[in-house]
């Protein structure tokens, strides 16, 4: 019974994360997220995954594996946006007044 409750929790929490992840993956727009928060979040999910493996808990492993894959991809996109060299400004264009959220 406990594992069924774990799977229900896993499905709900992972499913709640998916729409935002899909939006970021489609648009490649990461300006609204924090690099530090996503790095900490991804590391936390990796630790939960390791914990699930140590317990041999299918619900913890499944949820955190899926979330880790999505979060890692978003983290890479965010890191690329933050650490990318600045793009030259086209003639006649104006520079943006704000930097990406780090």
C-alpha angles and dihedrals in degrees: 000000000000091000091053090054088048091053091049090051090046093051094048097046095043093045091051089057096048101075093055092044092050091049092052092045092050098045099030085217110142101158093111097057132075119240092210093050093048092047091052092044093050092048090049091051090050090053091049088050091052090048091051090050091050090051093041087230111161094198094053092043095048097047095045095043092056093042092046091053093050095042093048091053092050091045090054091049091049093047090050090051093049098043099036115116112257114269117238113255114246116241110274094017124112127229120253114253098219134058126222115277107260 
